[in-house]
Structure formats: C-alpha cells, structure tokens
Amino acid sequence: MTIDLTAASITEAVQRTFEGTEDGRAKELFVRLVQHLHDFTREVRLTGEEWFKAMDFLERAGKTCTPTRQEFVLLSDILGLSVLVDLIHHPGGGSVTDSTLLGPFYVEGRPTAENGSDISGEVAGTPLFFNGRVLDPDGTPVAGAKVDTWHSDGEGFYDVQMQDKLHGQLAMRALLTTDDEGRFWYRSVAPRYYPVPTDGPCGEILSAANRSPMRPEHLHFWLHAEGFEPLITMLVRSDDPYVERDAVFGVRRSLVVDFVQHDAGETAPDGTPMDESFQTAERTFVLAHQER
Amino acid sequence: MTIDLTAASITEAVQRTFEGTEDGRAKELFVRLVQHLHDFTREVRLTGEEWFKAMDFLERAGKTCTPTRQEFVLLSDILGLSVLVDLIHHPGGGSVTDSTLLGPFYVEGRPTAENGSDISGEVAGTPLFFNGRVLDPDGTPVAGAKVDTWHSDGEGFYDVQMQDKLHGQLAMRALLTTDDEGRFWYRSVAPRYYPVPTDGPCGEILSAANRSPMRPEHLHFWLHAEGFEPLITMLVRSDDPYVERDAVFGVRRSLVVDFVQHDAGETAPDGTPMDESFQTAERTFVLAHQER
C-alpha cells in the first residue's frame, strides 16, 4: 500500500518495498539508507530547487569519472566517508600500524623492484632514501612481505597524471619484498603536497565552503604477507604545512614521520657518497595476524 | 585540526571544514548531509567492499544519464525522495488540489491546442475524452489558466520514447487554456500502465528487492494561472491494477479518478456520435492563491 502517504508515513512505505530483498545485508542497507535519506530531507526541508541541483550535481559527477579519475571516491574523500569506513573497521591505537585511505593513485600493474633500487624512473628531484621494516606484533621480522609503495613527484603530481611527459611509463612506484630481517629499502625523489582535483563537481563544494584542497606530503604503502592482515597505510611528513588540515582527513598522528634533510657531501644510508642534498625517512610497520 | 580522528570524532571535524561556507543555507545542507551520511555509515558498519560497490553504482548511474533520461531522478523516485520533497512543501488535504511528482516525460516545447482538439497526434488507441475545470478555493472559475497535459499511449510509451515511430513529432501532449467558465477539454487516446526504465543501475535495485517497476495508468497536468501557485499533479485511473503499488509512490487518494468505459453507438461528451467504444474522465482542479 503506497497510497495516501504523508511526509511522515512515506519512509515506512518505501522501506516495506524492500521486504522482498533476498540478500539480508542488502535489505538492511536499503532500509537504513532510506531512513537516513528521508530524515535528512525532512530535517532540512529540502526544496524542489535544491533537489534538482543535487540531481544535476550527481549526474555531472558521474560523467566526470574516467578509468583514472573517480569523482565519487573524491566526493566520499572530502566528506570524510572514505576514512570513516576505514576507522570503523580499523580503529587503531593498538600495537599494529594504523591504516588509512588508499587514495585514487594506486596502480595494479606497477613494476617490481629490488631492495636498494632507484624507483624514481625518469623523474628529477631531491633524492629520498626510505628504509622500512616489517614486524609481527611480537617484534619478529616478517620476511618475504610484499610492499607496494607509491608517491608524487616534487611538484605534487603522480606518474598517472603526467603520462605524456613520462611517455606512458610508471614512476615513483614499485612492489618490493622484505628480506630475512623484514627490511625493505629504496631510493626515489621527495614527494610534495598537492591539491585534490578541483576541476570537477567536487571542486564546487570545496570552493563554496572556502576549503583548502591540499593534501600534505606523503608516501603510500600497501603491505601483504602470508598469515597477516593486509595493511593500507600512508606516512605523512611531519613538517608539512598541511599536516593538520588534510583535505581528505587521512592523517593519523601515528603515521606522521620526520623526513630528515641532509647536506651535499654526506653519505646516504646505502653508502652512496652524495654530491647533492638529500632526504631520508624510515619506519617500522607492524602487521596484525590474520583472523582465522 | 583534522588529525587523530576516530569513527566518532570525524563527523564534527568534517562539519567544521564547512564553517567558511558563505551561503548559510548551503552550509546547513552540507553539515546535516555529513551528519546523516556518517550516521548511516556507522550504523550499518559499511565495509570497504560495500563502499566500493556504492561508488561504482553512482558512477554507472551518472553515465546512464542523457538529455532524455535522468537516472538519478529515477533513483530518487524509487527511494521515495522525489515525492517526499513534494509532500514536505505540499502536505495536501486542504481545499486545493494535491500535487505530486512531475516525472521525467514533461517536454517544454509541447504544442498548444484549442479546447476540443484531438491531441493524440498520429497515435492509434481507444479514444479518451477528458473534461477539466479550474477553480479558485472559493469556487470561482479561473479563466485563461494554462494547462499542460501529457500521457502515455495504450502500450505505456510516451512520445519521447518512440521518436522513430513518430518521425520526431510530439503526441499525446498539449498546452490548453481554460475558457471563461474555467473549463478545458480535449480528445486523446487512453494511456496504459508502464514500467519505469529498468535497463540501468536502478533496475538492479528493483531486481535485488523483487520490486515491481510498474506505474499505474495516469494523466499528467501542470497548471499555471496569474495570481495562483503553479500546480504539478497527476490523475490516476481508479481500476488500474497498480494503483496501490506505484513504483515511485506518486499516487494520492485524492488524485484517483474513474475512467468511464462507453460502448460503440454512444455519443461523446463533445457531441460526436462514436462508432467505436471510448472512455471519458473529468476532474475539477482547485488552485491556491499565490502567497504575497
């Protein structure tokens, strides 16, 4: 019975039309989504004009999406939803390394690299030497862990954002493997803070709210190891000007690290004598044992 | 400060980033939207996989939209949001005619027609004679009111859905004008119940929920008159099998009317002797005075 509805009774009427949903979880999601969408609409007394603008916004967001650009993920990011989903399931604060959002620039087909390699590809910039270690919660090294790492260049651009310049090559990303001591290390170039894309519908929201689109300087990591929970995380440079106002809410205090500045003439962690200034950073990652 | 966030504290942190919104109403909408989106996400403990599916659904919905197909309006329709927005501002039950949703088939460039015209265009079907009257709340006729009307053919298709067959012509729609008695009348063909489009992402929801996509047989009206509030409404055929389970929740009891069946040999309301069976329907519409 979906007749004689009022602004109060329509919610239950719509929810009843989901009663025949065979997938119990889908049914729960539909019913609760309708509740919150309707509650919001009633609470703000959404007008027809505002509703029309919302429909138009969503259509344009959909049309902005491409295989290398997902405007709805970005919308979720700037509304704090992406991080919230992570925080619900990984509240953190325990003995294992905190997780955070994946971001839109992970690429499945990245190259593998040996420890110690320069993974910067063709990209020029201040050399950065990263040393990582992977342990279990008891402090035992995790050997053979697979470590995806990726980051921006010194102007805040990822390889996938400058494919013309890179002649279609990937850069500043690799899949490494930890040694018997649980260690992995590589050379690359120092990344930079950068704005999330603002030339699509999400840019209108940031602009209307006078919000900064900037993300602080960071390195991405995605760790996999047999018997452990996968860990998607990110290390943020401690002295970055945007560290406390990340546009997508992805910074966790436990993931803030120092990027140490070294002068020309010093020796890099891998023993290379350096004739230019460079940076170093390091971090130990603790993986959670997989739940059986 | 958007650091050290938890699944509980992130909501306020995100809301604070909208503090600089200059448009006060936009600020209210953003802040309340974030509250409800986050409450929903926490309440159902949305998983990363479900979140990813939602992003993918929204992208595909956006890509389904064309100038004659708005998948987000349809999504809003099947979730009861479109009617809710109307019910909030037009609760009905008073002396004026109830409003309901516009639907996706209204066309701005429709032809004008004289009262008594056959507006069916090239479309074959059971003749339908409609007589309408427009009054103010005191019962005084509203002369010179503009009445848009549009409906489907006998198989449930609108002209814009069969432009090839109609050689690009519009049909079963017109703009009429009330006479000094507030009357308007026309001849057309009887419409039919029909399904909302199910070949896009919204079809997946209806299918997952085992929901009917059907709308009951109806005529659309959009009335404008100097000094009165515009009225978007719809008359639904009382003996239609879907009258109590409209897929988009648009039926109001006060808008249900009888479509009377007449045998061949009877005389139509306009005095035409009919050699085939036909239908008649009538309705008085009461407009609200415009608020000053």
Chai-1 contact restraints between the chains, C-beta under 6 A:
chainA,res_idxA,chainB,res_idxB,connection_type,confidence,min_distance_angstrom,max_distance_angstrom,comment,restraint_id
A,M1,B,E244,contact,1.0,0.0,6.0,A-B,restraint_1
A,T2,B,R245,contact,1.0,0.0,6.0,A-B,restraint_2
A,T2,B,D246,contact,1.0,0.0,6.0,A-B,restraint_3
A,T2,B,F249,contact,1.0,0.0,6.0,A-B,restraint_4
A,I3,B,E244,contact,1.0,0.0,6.0,A-B,restraint_5
A,I3,B,V251,contact,1.0,0.0,6.0,A-B,restraint_6
A,I3,B,R253,contact,1.0,0.0,6.0,A-B,restraint_7
A,D4,B,R253,contact,1.0,0.0,6.0,A-B,restraint_8
A,A7,B,L87,contact,1.0,0.0,6.0,A-B,restraint_9
A,A7,B,I88,contact,1.0,0.0,6.0,A-B,restraint_10
A,I10,B,G80,contact,1.0,0.0,6.0,A-B,restraint_11
A,I10,B,L84,contact,1.0,0.0,6.0,A-B,restraint_12
A,V14,B,G80,contact,1.0,0.0,6.0,A-B,restraint_13
A,T17,B,R211,contact,1.0,0.0,6.0,A-B,restraint_14
A,F18,B,A209,contact,1.0,0.0,6.0,A-B,restraint_15
A,G20,B,A209,contact,1.0,0.0,6.0,A-B,restraint_16
A,G20,B,N210,contact,1.0,0.0,6.0,A-B,restraint_17
A,T21,B,A208,contact,1.0,0.0,6.0,A-B,restraint_18
A,T21,B,A209,contact,1.0,0.0,6.0,A-B,restraint_19
A,A26,B,A208,contact,1.0,0.0,6.0,A-B,restraint_20
A,L29,B,V44,contact,1.0,0.0,6.0,A-B,restraint_21
A,R32,B,F40,contact,1.0,0.0,6.0,A-B,restraint_22
A,R32,B,E43,contact,1.0,0.0,6.0,A-B,restraint_23
A,R32,B,V44,contact,1.0,0.0,6.0,A-B,restraint_24
A,V34,B,L79,contact,1.0,0.0,6.0,A-B,restraint_25
A,H36,B,H36,contact,1.0,0.0,6.0,A-B,restraint_26
A,H36,B,F40,contact,1.0,0.0,6.0,A-B,restraint_27
A,H38,B,L84,contact,1.0,0.0,6.0,A-B,restraint_28
A,F40,B,R32,contact,1.0,0.0,6.0,A-B,restraint_29
A,F40,B,H36,contact,1.0,0.0,6.0,A-B,restraint_30
A,T41,B,L84,contact,1.0,0.0,6.0,A-B,restraint_31
A,E43,B,R32,contact,1.0,0.0,6.0,A-B,restraint_32
A,V44,B,L29,contact,1.0,0.0,6.0,A-B,restraint_33
A,V44,B,R32,contact,1.0,0.0,6.0,A-B,restraint_34
A,R45,B,I88,contact,1.0,0.0,6.0,A-B,restraint_35
A,L46,B,V85,contact,1.0,0.0,6.0,A-B,restraint_36
A,G48,B,V85,contact,1.0,0.0,6.0,A-B,restraint_37
A,W51,B,V85,contact,1.0,0.0,6.0,A-B,restraint_38
A,M55,B,F72,contact,1.0,0.0,6.0,A-B,restraint_39
A,M55,B,V73,contact,1.0,0.0,6.0,A-B,restraint_40
A,L58,B,F72,contact,1.0,0.0,6.0,A-B,restraint_41
A,E59,B,G62,contact,1.0,0.0,6.0,A-B,restraint_42
A,E59,B,C65,contact,1.0,0.0,6.0,A-B,restraint_43
A,E59,B,F72,contact,1.0,0.0,6.0,A-B,restraint_44
A,A61,B,G62,contact,1.0,0.0,6.0,A-B,restraint_45
A,G62,B,E59,contact,1.0,0.0,6.0,A-B,restraint_46
A,G62,B,A61,contact,1.0,0.0,6.0,A-B,restraint_47
A,G62,B,G62,contact,1.0,0.0,6.0,A-B,restraint_48
A,G62,B,K63,contact,1.0,0.0,6.0,A-B,restraint_49
A,K63,B,G62,contact,1.0,0.0,6.0,A-B,restraint_50
A,C65,B,E59,contact,1.0,0.0,6.0,A-B,restraint_51
A,F72,B,M55,contact,1.0,0.0,6.0,A-B,restraint_52
A,F72,B,L58,contact,1.0,0.0,6.0,A-B,restraint_53
A,F72,B,E59,contact,1.0,0.0,6.0,A-B,restraint_54
A,V73,B,M55,contact,1.0,0.0,6.0,A-B,restraint_55
A,L79,B,V34,contact,1.0,0.0,6.0,A-B,restraint_56
A,G80,B,I10,contact,1.0,0.0,6.0,A-B,restraint_57
A,G80,B,V14,contact,1.0,0.0,6.0,A-B,restraint_58
A,L84,B,I10,contact,1.0,0.0,6.0,A-B,restraint_59
A,L84,B,H38,contact,1.0,0.0,6.0,A-B,restraint_60
A,L84,B,T41,contact,1.0,0.0,6.0,A-B,restraint_61
A,V85,B,L46,contact,1.0,0.0,6.0,A-B,restraint_62
A,V85,B,G48,contact,1.0,0.0,6.0,A-B,restraint_63
A,V85,B,W51,contact,1.0,0.0,6.0,A-B,restraint_64
A,L87,B,A7,contact,1.0,0.0,6.0,A-B,restraint_65
A,I88,B,A7,contact,1.0,0.0,6.0,A-B,restraint_66
A,I88,B,R45,contact,1.0,0.0,6.0,A-B,restraint_67
A,A208,B,T21,contact,1.0,0.0,6.0,A-B,restraint_68
A,A208,B,A26,contact,1.0,0.0,6.0,A-B,restraint_69
A,A209,B,F18,contact,1.0,0.0,6.0,A-B,restraint_70
A,A209,B,G20,contact,1.0,0.0,6.0,A-B,restraint_71
A,A209,B,T21,contact,1.0,0.0,6.0,A-B,restraint_72
A,N210,B,G20,contact,1.0,0.0,6.0,A-B,restraint_73
A,R211,B,T17,contact,1.0,0.0,6.0,A-B,restraint_74
A,E244,B,M1,contact,1.0,0.0,6.0,A-B,restraint_75
A,E244,B,I3,contact,1.0,0.0,6.0,A-B,restraint_76
A,R245,B,T2,contact,1.0,0.0,6.0,A-B,restraint_77
A,D246,B,T2,contact,1.0,0.0,6.0,A-B,restraint_78
A,F249,B,T2,contact,1.0,0.0,6.0,A-B,restraint_79
A,V251,B,I3,contact,1.0,0.0,6.0,A-B,restraint_80
A,R253,B,I3,contact,1.0,0.0,6.0,A-B,restraint_81
A,R253,B,D4,contact,1.0,0.0,6.0,A-B,restraint_82
